[in-house]
Amino acid sequence: MGAEMEADRRAIQVRRRRGIILKLVREGHENQFSRLDDFETWAMLQKMGQTMGQEQVRTLLQDLAVLDYLDFKTKVNDVTGNVELSQIQLTATGLRFVTAGRSNEDVLFN
């Protein structure tokens, strides 16, 4: 596979995973479940066949926050030094975006 094709595949994969995360958060809101944290999000993605590390999930969550689709609390674990994300929720912009269900250049819904 050529380098350009591989880059396109990775970009699509990232956009798709962002869409999956947004749908998971919305589904949790609709069912009145407690807010997700980064570990639960990672575990759910693993169960769905999305093989990736916890750091990759944190990066996706942070990307979605920068895009103003998600909000969460950030804490540094005193023991491990790792960043932990909790109380993940949709922003108003994220809610409108997920409800519309239309993909854009940053997120792919399918």
C-alpha positions in Angstrom: 0.0 0.0 0.0 1.4 3.4 -1.0 2.2 6.1 1.6 -0.6 8.3 0.4 -3.1 5.5 0.6 -2.0 4.6 4.1 -2.3 8.2 5.2 -5.9 8.4 3.8 -6.8 5.1 5.6 -5.5 6.4 8.9 -7.3 9.7 8.5 -10.6 7.9 7.8 -10.0 5.6 10.8 -9.4 8.6 13.1 -12.6 10.3 11.8 -14.6 7.2 12.2 -13.4 6.5 15.8 -14.3 10.1 16.7 -17.8 9.4 15.4 -18.1 6.2 17.4 -17.0 8.0 20.6 -19.6 10.8 20.1 -22.3 8.2 19.5 -21.3 6.3 22.6 -21.5 9.4 24.7 -24.8 10.4 23.3 -26.2 6.9 23.9 -25.1 7.2 27.5 -26.9 10.5 27.8 -30.1 9.2 26.3 -30.1 6.2 28.6 -29.2 8.3 31.7 -26.1 6.3 32.4 -23.3 7.8 34.5 -20.8 9.8 32.6 -18.0 7.8 30.9 -14.3 8.1 31.7 -11.4 7.5 29.4 -10.9 3.9 30.6 -14.5 3.0 30.1 -14.5 4.6 26.7 -11.3 2.6 25.8 -12.9 -0.7 27.1 -16.1 -0.1 25.0 -14.1 0.6 21.9 -12.1 -2.6 22.4 -15.3 -4.5 22.8 -16.5 -3.0 19.5 -13.3 -4.3 17.7 -11.5 -0.9 17.6 -8.0 -2.0 18.6 -6.1 0.9 20.1 -4.2 1.9 23.2 -5.6 4.0 26.0 -3.3 6.9 25.1 -4.9 6.9 21.6 -8.4 7.1 23.2 -7.3 10.0 25.4 -5.9 11.8 22.3 -9.2 11.2 20.4 -11.2 12.6 23.4 -8.9 15.6 23.6 -9.3 16.2 19.9 -13.1 16.2 20.3 -12.8 18.7 23.1 -10.6 21.0 21.0 -13.3 20.7 18.3 -15.8 21.7 21.0 -17.9 18.5 20.8 -17.0 17.1 24.2 -16.2 18.4 27.7 -14.6 16.4 30.6 -12.7 16.8 33.8 -8.9 16.2 33.6 -6.8 14.9 36.5 -3.3 13.7 36.8 -3.0 10.4 38.7 -0.6 11.0 41.6 0.7 7.4 41.5 1.2 6.8 37.8 1.5 10.4 36.5 -1.0 9.6 33.7 -3.7 12.0 32.7 -7.2 10.7 33.5 -10.3 12.0 31.8 -13.7 11.7 33.5 -17.2 13.0 33.4 -17.2 13.0 29.6 -20.2 14.8 28.2 -21.3 16.4 24.9 -21.2 20.2 24.6 -24.1 22.0 23.1 -22.2 22.1 19.8 -21.5 18.3 20.1 -25.2 17.6 20.9 -26.3 19.5 17.8 -23.7 17.8 15.7 -24.5 14.3 16.8 -28.2 14.8 16.6 -27.8 16.0 13.0 -25.7 12.9 12.3 -23.9 14.4 9.3 -20.2 13.7 8.9 -17.7 16.5 8.3 -13.9 16.8 7.7 -13.2 15.9 11.4 -15.8 13.2 12.2 -17.2 10.3 10.2 -20.6 8.8 11.1 -21.5 5.6 9.4 
